[in-house]
Amino acid sequence: TAVNISRRGSKGKIEIEFYSNDDLERVLELLRSREF
């Protein structure tokens, strides 16, 4: 799973590339389980 982070000043973008539905589910599960 590739991750690209780009930043412009105080804003930015995080792009997560996934290769299958299983990859997507794993990424979503990880994001949901974290407190920010």
Secondary structure as UniProt FT lines:
FT   STRAND          2..8
FT   TURN            9..10
FT   STRAND          11..17
FT   HELIX           21..32
//
